[in-house]
Amino acid sequence: MEKIIIIGGGAAGFFTAINAKENNPNLEITILEKGKNVLQKVKISGGGRCNVTHACFVPKELCEFYPRGKKELLGPFHQFMTGDTFEWFEHKGVPLKIEDDNRVFPEANTSQAIIDCFQNAVDNLGIKVFINCGVNEVYQQENKWVINTKNQQFLADKVVFAAGSSKKVWELCKTLKHSIIEPVPSLFTFNIKDKRLVDLLGISVPNATVKIVSTKLEASGPLLITHWGMSGPAVLKLSAFGARILADKKYQYNVEVNWLSRPTDKVLNVLLNLKKKEPRKTVILKSPFVEISKRLWERFVLFSEIKTTQNWADVKNNQLEKLANQLTKGIFNANGRTTFKDEFVTAGGIDLKEINFKTFESKLHSNLYFVGEILNIDAVTGGFNFQNAWTGGYICAKALSEV
Protein backbone atom coordinates (compact mmCIF):
# COMPACT_ATOMS: atom_id res chain seq x y z
CA MET A 1 0.00 0.00 0.00
CA GLU A 2 1.48 3.35 -1.07
CA LYS A 3 1.92 5.88 1.72
CA ILE A 4 1.38 9.57 1.09
CA ILE A 5 2.14 12.36 3.55
CA ILE A 6 0.55 15.76 3.03
CA ILE A 7 2.23 18.59 4.94
CA GLY A 8 -0.39 21.23 5.75
CA GLY A 9 -3.98 20.88 6.92
CA GLY A 10 -5.50 23.73 4.92
CA ALA A 11 -7.72 23.95 1.85
CA ALA A 12 -5.14 22.61 -0.63
CA GLY A 13 -4.01 19.79 1.68
CA PHE A 14 -7.51 18.49 2.41
CA PHE A 15 -8.67 18.79 -1.21
CA THR A 16 -5.62 16.86 -2.44
CA ALA A 17 -6.05 14.14 0.19
CA ILE A 18 -9.78 13.63 -0.42
CA ASN A 19 -9.49 13.47 -4.22
CA ALA A 20 -6.46 11.17 -4.14
CA LYS A 21 -8.17 8.71 -1.78
CA GLU A 22 -11.40 8.78 -3.81
CA ASN A 23 -9.41 8.09 -6.99
CA ASN A 24 -7.46 5.26 -5.36
CA PRO A 25 -8.85 3.77 -2.11
CA ASN A 26 -5.66 1.69 -1.70
CA LEU A 27 -3.58 4.74 -0.81
CA GLU A 28 -2.70 5.36 2.82
CA ILE A 29 -2.90 9.13 3.26
CA THR A 30 -1.87 11.18 6.29
CA ILE A 31 -2.21 14.96 6.76
CA LEU A 32 0.23 16.68 9.14
CA GLU A 33 -0.88 20.08 10.50
CA LYS A 34 1.44 22.17 12.68
CA GLY A 35 -1.38 24.11 14.40
CA LYS A 36 -4.00 22.95 16.87
CA ASN A 37 -6.77 23.39 14.28
CA VAL A 38 -7.08 22.48 10.62
CA LEU A 39 -8.68 24.60 7.86
CA GLN A 40 -8.14 27.90 9.67
CA LYS A 41 -8.08 30.05 6.53
CA VAL A 42 -11.24 28.36 5.26
CA LYS A 43 -12.91 29.23 8.56
CA ILE A 44 -12.18 32.98 8.46
CA SER A 45 -12.33 33.56 4.70
CA GLY A 46 -15.04 35.86 3.38
CA GLY A 47 -15.93 37.12 6.85
CA GLY A 48 -16.59 33.58 8.09
CA ARG A 49 -18.68 32.58 5.07
CA CYS A 50 -15.81 31.16 2.93
CA ASN A 51 -15.43 32.74 -0.50
CA VAL A 52 -15.05 29.37 -2.26
CA THR A 53 -14.33 30.62 -5.80
CA HIS A 54 -15.32 33.28 -8.34
CA ALA A 55 -17.96 33.10 -11.08
CA CYS A 56 -15.52 33.38 -13.98
CA PHE A 57 -15.88 30.35 -16.25
CA VAL A 58 -13.31 31.00 -19.01
CA PRO A 59 -9.77 29.77 -18.16
CA LYS A 60 -7.97 32.60 -20.03
CA GLU A 61 -10.11 35.25 -18.30
CA LEU A 62 -9.66 33.60 -14.90
CA CYS A 63 -5.85 33.70 -15.28
CA GLU A 64 -5.96 37.51 -15.49
CA PHE A 65 -6.76 37.69 -11.76
CA TYR A 66 -3.37 36.14 -10.83
CA PRO A 67 -0.46 38.60 -10.71
CA ARG A 68 1.82 35.59 -10.21
CA GLY A 69 0.89 32.25 -11.78
CA LYS A 70 -1.14 33.64 -14.70
CA LYS A 71 0.83 31.77 -17.39
CA GLU A 72 1.34 28.56 -15.41
CA LEU A 73 -2.33 28.14 -14.40
CA LEU A 74 -3.81 28.27 -17.91
CA GLY A 75 -3.24 24.53 -18.57
CA PRO A 76 -4.42 23.42 -15.10
CA PHE A 77 -7.60 25.55 -15.39
CA HIS A 78 -8.49 23.64 -18.54
CA GLN A 79 -8.48 20.49 -16.38
CA PHE A 80 -10.27 21.73 -13.26
CA MET A 81 -12.12 25.02 -13.41
CA THR A 82 -14.66 27.03 -11.42
CA GLY A 83 -17.54 25.02 -12.91
CA ASP A 84 -15.86 21.84 -11.68
CA THR A 85 -15.60 23.39 -8.21
CA PHE A 86 -19.38 23.99 -8.22
CA GLU A 87 -20.00 20.40 -9.32
CA TRP A 88 -17.57 18.94 -6.76
CA PHE A 89 -19.20 20.67 -3.79
CA GLU A 90 -22.76 20.06 -5.08
CA HIS A 91 -21.91 16.36 -5.32
CA LYS A 92 -20.78 16.48 -1.68
CA GLY A 93 -24.09 18.06 -0.61
CA VAL A 94 -22.76 21.64 -0.33
CA PRO A 95 -24.55 23.77 -2.96
CA LEU A 96 -22.87 27.08 -3.83
CA LYS A 97 -24.35 30.46 -4.78
CA ILE A 98 -23.11 33.39 -6.85
CA GLU A 99 -23.45 36.84 -5.29
CA ASP A 100 -23.86 40.16 -7.13
CA ASP A 101 -20.10 40.83 -7.23
CA ASN A 102 -19.52 37.31 -8.68
CA ARG A 103 -17.98 35.95 -5.50
CA VAL A 104 -19.14 32.41 -4.71
CA PHE A 105 -20.18 31.19 -1.24
CA PRO A 106 -21.88 28.11 0.22
CA GLU A 107 -25.67 28.50 0.17
CA ALA A 108 -25.52 27.81 3.92
CA ASN A 109 -23.70 31.18 4.24
CA THR A 110 -21.10 29.79 6.63
CA SER A 111 -17.58 28.42 6.19
CA GLN A 112 -18.55 25.62 8.58
CA ALA A 113 -20.38 23.98 5.64
CA ILE A 114 -17.05 23.59 3.81
CA ILE A 115 -15.17 22.52 6.95
CA ASP A 116 -17.84 19.87 7.79
CA CYS A 117 -17.75 18.64 4.18
CA PHE A 118 -13.96 18.12 4.34
CA GLN A 119 -13.98 16.64 7.86
CA ASN A 120 -16.74 14.15 6.96
CA ALA A 121 -14.88 13.16 3.79
CA VAL A 122 -11.55 12.47 5.55
CA ASP A 123 -13.38 10.54 8.30
CA ASN A 124 -15.34 8.43 5.81
CA LEU A 125 -12.29 7.76 3.66
CA GLY A 126 -10.03 6.85 6.57
CA ILE A 127 -7.53 9.66 5.97
CA LYS A 128 -5.49 10.28 9.13
CA VAL A 129 -5.09 13.86 10.35
CA PHE A 130 -2.46 14.78 12.95
CA ILE A 131 -2.63 18.24 14.59
CA ASN A 132 0.17 19.95 16.57
CA CYS A 133 2.47 18.12 14.21
CA GLY A 134 4.92 20.60 12.69
CA VAL A 135 7.50 19.12 10.33
CA ASN A 136 11.18 19.72 11.16
CA GLU A 137 12.94 17.70 8.47
CA VAL A 138 12.22 16.05 5.11
CA TYR A 139 14.75 13.98 3.19
CA GLN A 140 15.02 10.99 0.87
CA GLN A 141 16.41 7.65 1.96
CA GLU A 142 16.44 4.57 -0.29
CA ASN A 143 13.48 5.67 -2.47
CA LYS A 144 11.43 6.63 0.60
CA TRP A 145 10.72 10.02 2.04
CA VAL A 146 11.53 10.50 5.72
CA ILE A 147 9.46 13.16 7.51
CA ASN A 148 10.54 14.06 11.05
CA THR A 149 8.24 15.93 13.42
CA LYS A 150 8.86 16.87 17.05
CA ASN A 151 7.27 13.66 18.36
CA GLN A 152 7.57 11.04 15.64
CA GLN A 153 8.95 9.98 12.29
CA PHE A 154 6.87 9.18 9.20
CA LEU A 155 7.92 7.29 6.09
CA ALA A 156 6.21 7.94 2.76
CA ASP A 157 6.40 6.98 -0.90
CA LYS A 158 5.19 10.44 -1.92
CA VAL A 159 5.13 13.81 -0.17
CA VAL A 160 2.91 16.81 -0.87
CA PHE A 161 3.77 20.25 0.50
CA ALA A 162 0.51 22.18 1.04
CA ALA A 163 1.58 24.37 3.94
CA GLY A 164 0.64 27.79 2.57
CA SER A 165 2.82 30.84 3.09
CA SER A 166 5.05 29.35 5.77
CA LYS A 167 8.62 30.62 6.16
CA LYS A 168 9.60 27.55 8.15
CA VAL A 169 8.37 25.21 5.40
CA TRP A 170 10.03 27.31 2.71
CA GLU A 171 13.30 26.83 4.62
CA LEU A 172 12.66 23.08 4.55
CA CYS A 173 12.16 23.28 0.79
CA LYS A 174 15.52 25.01 0.46
CA THR A 175 17.16 21.94 2.03
CA LEU A 176 15.66 20.02 -0.91
CA LYS A 177 17.44 22.44 -3.29
CA HIS A 178 14.24 24.28 -4.27
CA SER A 179 14.50 28.02 -4.94
CA ILE A 180 12.25 30.37 -2.98
CA ILE A 181 11.12 33.68 -4.47
CA GLU A 182 11.44 35.93 -1.42
CA PRO A 183 7.94 36.61 -0.04
CA VAL A 184 6.52 40.14 0.14
CA PRO A 185 3.01 41.11 1.27
CA SER A 186 0.19 41.20 -1.26
CA LEU A 187 -3.37 42.46 -0.71
CA PHE A 188 -2.94 45.40 1.63
CA THR A 189 -4.55 48.78 2.19
CA PHE A 190 -2.69 52.03 1.50
CA ASN A 191 -1.72 53.96 4.63
CA ILE A 192 -2.48 57.58 3.76
CA LYS A 193 -2.65 60.47 6.23
CA ASP A 194 -4.32 63.30 4.35
CA LYS A 195 -6.58 66.12 5.53
CA ARG A 196 -8.96 65.40 2.63
CA LEU A 197 -9.76 61.98 4.13
CA VAL A 198 -9.95 62.80 7.86
CA ASP A 199 -13.20 61.60 9.52
CA LEU A 200 -14.55 60.14 6.26
CA LEU A 201 -14.19 56.53 7.47
CA GLY A 202 -16.59 54.19 5.64
CA ILE A 203 -17.28 56.47 2.65
CA SER A 204 -16.87 54.70 -0.67
CA VAL A 205 -17.16 55.34 -4.41
CA PRO A 206 -18.36 52.62 -6.80
CA ASN A 207 -15.73 52.94 -9.52
CA ALA A 208 -12.49 54.83 -8.97
CA THR A 209 -9.31 54.53 -11.02
CA VAL A 210 -6.19 54.35 -8.88
CA LYS A 211 -2.64 54.73 -10.20
CA ILE A 212 0.80 54.55 -8.62
CA VAL A 213 2.63 57.66 -9.83
CA SER A 214 5.76 57.02 -11.97
CA THR A 215 4.77 53.40 -12.67
CA LYS A 216 2.44 51.62 -15.09
CA LEU A 217 0.37 50.29 -12.19
CA GLU A 218 -3.33 51.10 -12.48
CA ALA A 219 -6.58 49.50 -11.29
CA SER A 220 -10.27 50.39 -11.28
CA GLY A 221 -13.14 49.38 -9.02
CA PRO A 222 -14.83 50.32 -5.74
CA LEU A 223 -12.67 52.40 -3.38
CA LEU A 224 -13.23 52.68 0.37
CA ILE A 225 -11.89 55.27 2.81
CA THR A 226 -10.68 53.58 6.03
CA HIS A 227 -9.00 54.41 9.36
CA TRP A 228 -5.64 53.95 7.67
CA GLY A 229 -6.30 55.57 4.33
CA MET A 230 -7.66 53.71 1.31
CA SER A 231 -8.90 50.18 0.72
CA GLY A 232 -11.54 48.40 -1.36
CA PRO A 233 -11.19 46.21 -4.48
CA ALA A 234 -9.38 48.85 -6.58
CA VAL A 235 -6.67 49.34 -3.95
CA LEU A 236 -6.33 45.64 -3.11
CA LYS A 237 -6.01 44.74 -6.78
CA LEU A 238 -3.32 47.39 -7.21
CA SER A 239 -1.48 46.11 -4.11
CA ALA A 240 -1.50 42.57 -5.52
CA PHE A 241 -0.26 43.47 -8.99
CA GLY A 242 2.21 45.95 -7.54
CA ALA A 243 3.38 43.80 -4.61
CA ARG A 244 7.04 43.66 -5.66
CA ILE A 245 7.28 47.23 -6.98
CA LEU A 246 5.70 48.68 -3.82
CA ALA A 247 7.96 46.55 -1.60
CA ASP A 248 10.98 47.92 -3.51
CA LYS A 249 9.67 51.43 -2.80
CA LYS A 250 9.52 50.49 0.90
CA TYR A 251 5.79 51.33 0.79
CA GLN A 252 6.40 55.04 0.17
CA TYR A 253 4.84 56.29 -3.05
CA ASN A 254 2.26 58.70 -4.48
CA VAL A 255 -1.20 57.54 -5.45
CA GLU A 256 -3.28 59.32 -8.09
CA VAL A 257 -7.04 58.85 -7.69
CA ASN A 258 -9.72 59.50 -10.29
CA TRP A 259 -12.78 59.20 -8.04
CA LEU A 260 -15.16 59.18 -11.03
CA SER A 261 -13.11 57.21 -13.60
CA ARG A 262 -13.92 59.98 -16.07
CA PRO A 263 -11.63 62.31 -18.07
CA THR A 264 -10.79 65.62 -16.39
CA ASP A 265 -12.13 67.73 -19.29
CA LYS A 266 -15.53 66.02 -19.16
CA VAL A 267 -15.81 66.57 -15.42
CA LEU A 268 -14.81 70.21 -15.90
CA ASN A 269 -17.55 70.59 -18.54
CA VAL A 270 -20.15 69.36 -16.02
CA LEU A 271 -18.93 71.98 -13.52
CA LEU A 272 -18.92 74.81 -16.11
CA ASN A 273 -22.47 73.86 -17.18
CA LEU A 274 -23.65 74.06 -13.58
CA LYS A 275 -22.15 77.54 -13.36
CA LYS A 276 -24.42 78.53 -16.28
CA LYS A 277 -27.54 76.56 -15.33
CA GLU A 278 -27.63 76.97 -11.54
CA PRO A 279 -25.74 80.20 -10.86
CA ARG A 280 -27.52 81.04 -7.61
CA LYS A 281 -27.12 77.65 -5.94
CA THR A 282 -24.40 77.19 -3.31
CA VAL A 283 -21.63 74.96 -4.65
CA ILE A 284 -20.91 73.06 -1.44
CA LEU A 285 -24.52 72.05 -0.71
CA LYS A 286 -24.96 69.26 -3.25
CA SER A 287 -22.66 66.95 -5.21
CA PRO A 288 -23.55 66.94 -8.92
CA PHE A 289 -22.06 63.44 -9.21
CA VAL A 290 -24.17 60.63 -7.71
CA GLU A 291 -20.99 58.61 -7.05
CA ILE A 292 -19.57 61.28 -4.73
CA SER A 293 -21.22 61.55 -1.31
CA LYS A 294 -22.10 64.95 0.17
CA ARG A 295 -19.29 64.81 2.75
CA LEU A 296 -16.64 63.82 0.21
CA TRP A 297 -17.89 66.56 -2.16
CA GLU A 298 -17.65 69.15 0.63
CA ARG A 299 -14.04 68.14 1.24
CA PHE A 300 -13.06 68.47 -2.42
CA VAL A 301 -14.83 71.85 -2.72
CA LEU A 302 -12.96 73.26 0.29
CA PHE A 303 -9.62 71.91 -0.93
CA SER A 304 -10.22 73.66 -4.25
CA GLU A 305 -10.27 76.94 -2.32
CA ILE A 306 -14.00 77.46 -2.85
CA LYS A 307 -15.69 79.07 0.17
CA THR A 308 -18.70 77.48 1.89
CA THR A 309 -20.88 80.49 0.95
CA GLN A 310 -19.94 80.71 -2.73
CA ASN A 311 -22.59 80.26 -5.42
CA TRP A 312 -21.79 78.64 -8.75
CA ALA A 313 -21.87 82.08 -10.43
CA ASP A 314 -19.20 83.41 -8.06
CA VAL A 315 -16.72 80.60 -8.62
CA LYS A 316 -13.82 81.44 -10.90
CA ASN A 317 -12.93 79.07 -13.72
CA ASN A 318 -9.50 78.34 -12.23
CA GLN A 319 -11.25 77.21 -9.02
CA LEU A 320 -13.42 74.85 -11.07
CA GLU A 321 -10.28 73.50 -12.74
CA LYS A 322 -8.83 72.81 -9.28
CA LEU A 323 -12.07 71.02 -8.33
CA ALA A 324 -12.02 68.92 -11.53
CA ASN A 325 -8.41 67.99 -10.75
CA GLN A 326 -9.33 67.02 -7.15
CA LEU A 327 -12.05 64.76 -8.53
CA THR A 328 -10.01 63.15 -11.30
CA LYS A 329 -6.32 63.34 -10.47
CA GLY A 330 -5.90 63.96 -6.77
CA ILE A 331 -2.45 63.01 -5.48
CA PHE A 332 -2.17 61.26 -2.10
CA ASN A 333 1.04 60.25 -0.36
CA ALA A 334 1.10 56.64 0.86
CA ASN A 335 3.48 55.69 3.62
CA GLY A 336 3.28 52.09 4.85
CA ARG A 337 0.62 49.43 4.51
CA THR A 338 -1.97 47.61 6.60
CA THR A 339 -2.55 43.92 5.96
CA PHE A 340 -5.43 41.72 7.04
CA LYS A 341 -3.50 39.56 9.49
CA ASP A 342 -6.05 36.74 9.40
CA GLU A 343 -6.26 36.55 5.62
CA PHE A 344 -2.62 37.34 4.95
CA VAL A 345 -1.54 36.63 1.37
CA THR A 346 2.03 36.82 0.14
CA ALA A 347 3.65 37.15 -3.24
CA GLY A 348 6.47 34.64 -3.14
CA GLY A 349 7.19 30.96 -2.63
CA ILE A 350 8.52 28.03 -4.62
CA ASP A 351 9.89 29.18 -7.97
CA LEU A 352 7.34 28.12 -10.61
CA LYS A 353 10.09 27.12 -13.05
CA GLU A 354 10.80 24.15 -10.78
CA ILE A 355 7.26 22.70 -10.99
CA ASN A 356 5.64 20.51 -13.64
CA PHE A 357 2.15 21.98 -13.92
CA LYS A 358 0.73 18.87 -15.60
CA THR A 359 1.06 17.08 -12.23
CA PHE A 360 2.26 19.75 -9.72
CA GLU A 361 5.31 17.54 -9.16
CA SER A 362 8.76 18.92 -8.45
CA LYS A 363 11.11 18.95 -11.44
CA LEU A 364 14.00 18.34 -9.03
CA HIS A 365 12.67 15.28 -7.16
CA SER A 366 10.30 12.49 -8.18
CA ASN A 367 7.32 11.87 -5.87
CA LEU A 368 7.50 15.36 -4.34
CA TYR A 369 4.57 17.74 -5.00
CA PHE A 370 3.57 21.31 -4.19
CA VAL A 371 0.03 22.76 -4.12
CA GLY A 372 -1.63 25.99 -2.99
CA GLU A 373 -0.01 29.14 -1.68
CA ILE A 374 3.36 27.51 -0.95
CA LEU A 375 4.00 28.14 -4.66
CA ASN A 376 4.79 31.62 -5.99
CA ILE A 377 1.13 32.00 -7.02
CA ASP A 378 -1.29 34.53 -5.61
CA ALA A 379 -4.39 36.38 -6.72
CA VAL A 380 -6.58 39.37 -6.01
CA THR A 381 -9.45 38.99 -3.54
CA GLY A 382 -12.67 37.28 -4.58
CA GLY A 383 -12.15 33.51 -4.20
CA PHE A 384 -9.24 33.15 -6.64
CA ASN A 385 -6.65 31.92 -4.13
CA PHE A 386 -9.02 29.10 -3.15
CA GLN A 387 -9.58 28.21 -6.81
CA ASN A 388 -5.81 27.81 -7.16
CA ALA A 389 -5.91 25.43 -4.17
CA TRP A 390 -8.78 23.36 -5.63
CA THR A 391 -7.24 23.15 -9.12
CA GLY A 392 -3.75 22.27 -7.90
CA GLY A 393 -5.12 19.80 -5.36
CA TYR A 394 -7.29 18.04 -7.95
CA ILE A 395 -4.49 17.67 -10.53
CA CYS A 396 -1.93 16.62 -7.90
CA ALA A 397 -4.42 14.04 -6.52
CA LYS A 398 -4.80 12.56 -10.00
CA ALA A 399 -1.01 12.14 -10.25
CA LEU A 400 -0.77 10.66 -6.72
CA SER A 401 -3.45 8.06 -7.40
CA GLU A 402 -1.74 6.66 -10.50
CA VAL A 403 0.36 3.94 -8.86
C-alpha positions, 0 to 999 in steps of 0.5 A: 500500500502506497503511503502519502504524507501531506504537509499542511492541513488547509484547503489545498491539503484536504482537497488533495487528500480527499481526491487522491483517496477517492481516486485510489482507495488503496492509498494510505494518506496522512495529513500533518498540521502544525497548528492545533486546528485544521482549515483555519483560513477556510474558517475565516475567509469571506468574513466567516462565510468562505469565499469558495471561488469566483464566477468566472468560467473561461480559463484565459479570463480567470488567469488575469486575476493572478499577478503571479501564476497567470501563465502557469495556471492556464493549462491546469484551469483547462483540467479543473475550473470554477464550474468543476468546483461547483460540481464537486461541492454540489456532489458532496451536498454543499450547494454554492451560490453566486453573489452580485459581485460574482464571488461564490459562497456556500448556500448555507452562508457559513464556512462551517459547511465547507469545513464539515464537508472536508472533515466528513470526507476524511473521516469516511475515507479513513484519511489520518489527520495529525494536529500539533504536528509541525515538520522539522525535516524532510529527506530521501532515503532509499526511495522513501521520504523520511518526515521528522516531526517533534514527536515522531517519524513518518515514512512515505512513498510520496510527499505533498507540501501544502503548507501555505505561506510558511517561512519555516516550510520554505526553509525546509524546501531550500534543504531540498534544493528548491528556490524560494522567491522571497515573499513580500506582502500582497493584498494590503490597504494604503496607509495615507494620512491626508486632511482630505480623508480625515473623519470620512471613514466608511465612505466609498465610491463605486468605480475609482481609477487608482494609479501609482505615480511614476509606474504603469500600475493602475486598477479600477473598481470600488474604493473605500476610505478607512481608518488607515487611508484607502482600501476596497477592491481597486486598492487591493487589486493594485497592491496585488499586482504591484506587490514587488514594486511597492515593496521595492519602494519600501511602501512610500509612493504617491497615489493618483485617484480619479474618483469618477473614472472619467476624463478631467475635461468632461468633469470640468464641462459638467462643472462649467455647465452648472455655473451657467444653469444653476448660478444662484445655488451654493456649490458646497450644498450638493454633489452633482455626481451621484458617485460622490457623497455629500461629505466627500464633495464638501471636502473636495470643494474646500480643498479647491479653495471654494468658500462654503458660501460661494454660489456657482456664479461666483466661482472662478474658472480656475477654481473649477479646474482645481475642483475637476483635478481634485475629482479626477487626479488627486495626489495622495502620499502613501506611507506604509501598509496595513494587511489583514492579518487573518487573511494574509496573502504573500507574493512569493514561494517556490519558484514556478520554473521548478514545478511541472504543472501537468502534475504539480510535481517537483522537477527536481525530485520524483514523488514530491509535489507542491500545491496551494499558496506555498507556490509563488502564485497569488491572486486578487481577492474574490475567491481566486486563491481558493480556486488555485488550491482546488485546481492544484489539489485536484491535478496533484491528486490525480497524479498521486493516485496513478500507482 
